Amino acid sequence: MSTDYLGAIDIGGTKLAATVADASGPLARAVAPTVRTGSERAVADQAISLIDQACARAGIDPQAIRRVGVSSCGPFIDADGAIALATPNLCGGLTDTSDLPNDWQRIPLEAVLRQRFDEVVIRNDCIAALIGERSFGALQNQDNCVYVTWSTGIGFGLCVDGRILQGKHGNAGHAGHMLLTEQSDALCGCGNRGDVEALVSGRNLGLRNGRSAADIFMAARQGGEAERRLVEQAAQWFGRALYNLTATLDTRVFAIGGSVWMHHGDKLEALVRHEIESRLPALTAGVSLRSAALGGLVADIGALCLILPQDWHRPWSQSQPWHALAER
């Protein structure tokens, strides 16, 4: 068996995770809330620290990790030829909201990671998740498909005719900032009012209503009338966003992940599906919704897929080793 080791980093607006793996599969994972204070390099430094923690749990030398795949929230910008993050869910200098106690304008991700690792491959977290689901999950054998996350933010990974869309800076799929209405006071961290993320993301639902999104969804499940209306309206906006992508890309399958969908998709799916299927059957007939098969590890496995040796794919497909990681 190969003695090569790989590292994976998943950077989200709420949590940061690091995983180490060998040919047998993922070996260990370390998770922490994403740091929001310190210097602009704090997030990248935290990612390196978590790689070291995962190595300690797996009993391997941290210096054995020379290649890392990175799944990260965006948008990405170019900073002297390296990828940096200009992420409104992390950079307090880009937003007027009070929940980000920093003045960061950008996060120098690639430059810091390359000080430690020989190979660094970075993709938007939804693009990485799309690659993971096409490799091992709900989107296998699908050439016209979309991965979408409903979580702290809203994001998409897009595949058309078997080609994964990247865009000029790797930001293809930022349809969470697609404007849906000018009649709403819902404010996104990017500065838009009435975009998808402003209307339905977990972070913005919480900020707008003075309580966490988890509390809102739980109260709706328990029969709260006001909360039920909030949740139904969010599902309708989300469904309209999926309809817009269906009409734009002529897609066949949506795989949906993220904490909101993972915990409440059973109550949301009918509303979301109605918003798609009730419009223009020539485009929407036969479009299906699936929950992400890789669950809460979708971005972690996606990050590993960015650097996974080709000869590891078949044994991983057969053994599905990430299940053991999820159980630890």
N, C-alpha and C positions, 0 to 999 in steps of 0.2 A: 504494500500500500504506500502511496506517495506520502512523503514527510513534509510536503509543502503546506503552508498555512496561509489562509486569507483572512482579511478583516472586512467588516461591513459596518457602516455608520449610517444611522437614520436620524435626521435632524428635523424635528417638528416644532410647532409653536408651543406645545405643552411639554413634550418629553423628548429626550435624546437617548438613543440606544446604540450599543456597540456589540457586535457579535464576532466571534472568531470561529473558523471552520477549517477542516481538512477534507480529504477525499471521502471520508466516511460520513460527513455532514457537519452541521453546526455543533460546536463543542460547548460553548458557554456564551452567555449574554449578560450584559450589565446595563441597567437603566437608571436614569435620574431625571428629575424635572429640568427642562432646558434652562440654563443659566440666563439671567436677565440683567445682571449687574457686572461691573468691572470694565475692563478695556474692550475695545472692539474685537479683539482676538479671543475673548473669553469663551465663546461657543466652540471654536476650533480647539482650544486648549482642553476644554471639557471633553470633547470627543476623543482626543488622544488619551486622556486620563481613563476614560471608560474602556477603551481598547486594552489598556494595561490591566484594568480590573478584570475584564473578561479573560485575558491571558492567565492571570493569577488563578482564577476559578478553574480554568482548563488545565493548569499545571504546565504551561508552556512559556518559554522565554519571550517576553514582549518584542525583543529584537528579531524574532522569527517572522514577525508580520511585516512584510515589505510591500505588499500590494493591498490596497483598500478600494472598495466600491462605496460610494457615498450617495445616499438618497436624501435629498434636502428640499425643504420648502423654499420657495423663491419669492419674487423674481431674482434672476441672476443678472449681474452686470459684469463688464470687463474692467479689471483693475490691473493695469500694466501687464496685460496678457494672461492674467489668471482670473478664475471665477471668484467673484465676491457676491455676497447676498445683500439685496436691498429689500428686506422682508418686513412688511408693515406689522406682522404679528410678533416680531422680535425687536425691530429697530425703533426705539423711542424717539429718535430724532426725525423720523418720517411721519409721525402721527401726533395728534393733540390729545389722544386718550391717556387716561391716568394709570393704566395697569402695566405700563412698561417703564420701570425706573432707570432708564438710561438715555443717553443722548446720541446713540449710535446712528450714523448715516449709512453705514455699510458694515458688513462682517467679512473680513479677509479670510475666506475659508481655504481655498486651494493653496495659497502661498504659505500659510501656516502648516497645513498638512504635508506639503512637499518638503518641509524642513525635517520631517520625521520619516516619511515613507518614500520608496523609490517610484511607485506607480500609484497614481490617484485618478480614479475615474468618477466624475460627479455628474449626476442627472437630477432633474426635478423629481421630487418624491413620487409624483403620480406617474411619470414616465417610467421610473424604476419599478413601481408597483405593476404597471401594465406589462413590463417585461417579465416580471415574476409570475403574473397570472397567465401570460401566454406560454411560459416555459413549463409551469407545474400546476396551474390552477384552473380557474373557471373559463379562461379564454384560450385554452389549447385548441389548435386547429382553426382559429378564427382570424380572418384577414381584415375584416371591417368591424372594429370593436373599439370600445372606450372603457378605460378604467376611471372611476370617479370616487373621490373621497368626500364624505360629509363628516367633518370633524371640527377642530378648532377653526380651520378655514375650509374653503371649497376649492378643489382642484381636479384637473382632468389629465389623463394620458390618452393620446389619440393615435389610432392605427387605421390607415386607409390603404386598401389594396395590398396589405401585407407590409406596408412601410410605416414605421413609427415616426411620427412627425416631431421634429426638434425645434425648428425655427432659427432665426438669425443669432440668438444668444442662448438657445436652449430653453426658451420660455414658452414654446408651443403648449397649449393646453391650459393657459391661465384664463379660461372662460369663466372662472369664479368672479372675474371683474367685468363680465359682460353686463351691460346696463339693461335692466328690465323695466324700470319705471322711474319717472321724474316726479311722481306724486308722493313719494315716501321720504320721511326724514331719516330713514335707516342709513347710518354712516359707516362706511368701511374704513379700515385702517389705512387704505391706499389714498383716501380722500374722496372717493366716489360716494355719491348718495344713490341708493336704489339699485346697486349691482347685486349679483347673486349672493356674494359673500356677506354683504351688508344685511341682506334680508334673512338669511337662513343659517349662517355659520354658527357653531356653538359659541364662539367668543362673542360675536356681535349680538346674538340673541340674549346672552347674559348681560352684556353691557347696556343694551337698550331697555331691558326690563328689570334691572337692579337685582338680579339673582342669577345663579348659575343655570346654564342650559340643562344640566342634569336634573336640577330641582324642577324646572319647568316641565320637562318631559315626564318626570315621575308624577308630578301633580296631575298632569293630563291623564296618565294611566289610572290614577285613583279617582277620576271623575270630576276634576276641577274644570268648570265650564270656561273660564277665561283662558286657562292654560290650553285647553283643548282647541280653542279657536286659534291661539298662537301657533300651535303645532300643525294644525290643518292648513293654515295659511302658508307656513314655511314649506310644507310638503307640496303645496300647489306651485309655489315659486320654483322650488327645486325641479319639479316635473316639467315646468315650462322651459327651464334651462336645458333639460335633457331633450325636450322636443326640438328646441332650436338647434341643438347639435345633430339630432337625427335629420332635420331638414337640410342642414349645411353639409354633412358628411355622408349621408345615405348609409348610416351605420346599421349593424345588425344586432349587436349585443352590447349591453352595459353591464360591467361588473362593478358593484358598489361596495366600498369599504369605509373605514373611518368609524370613530367611536359612536357617533350619533346613530349611524345606520346599523352598526353591529348590535347595539342595545335596543333599538326601536324600529328596525326595518320591518318587523312583522306587522306593526301598526301603520307604517308609512307607505308600504309598497302599493296598496290599492289606490291611494290618492295620487301617488306619483305616476302609476301606470295609466290612470284615467287621463291625466294631463297630456300624456303622449298619444294614447290611442284614440282620443276624441277629436283629433285633428288630422286632416289630409291623409286618408288611408293609403293612398298610392305610395306615400313615403313611410308611413308608420306601421303598416300591417306587418306582423311577424317580428317586430322588434321585441327583444326579450330583456328582462332585468334579472340579474343573478347576483347573489351575495358573493363577495370575494372569498374564494376557497381557502386562501392562505390566512384569512382572519387577521388577527392583530399582528402577525409577523409578515404581512404582505410587503411592506417597504423594506424590512430587513432582508428577506429572501430576494427581493428585487435588487437590492444593493449588492448582494453576493453574486447575482446573475450577471452583473456588469463586468465581472472579472473571472467568472467561473470557467475553468478549463473545459473544453468541449467533451473530453472523455469522462468528466464527472457527471454529465447530464443524465445519461442512461441509468447509472446506479442510483442517483438521487431520485429519479422518477420512479424507480422500482421500490426503493425503501422508504421514501418520503421522510427523511430523517428529522425534518423540522418539527414533527409531532412530539418527539422526545424532548426537544428544546422547550416547546410550549408547556410541557407538563412539569418542568423543573421549577 
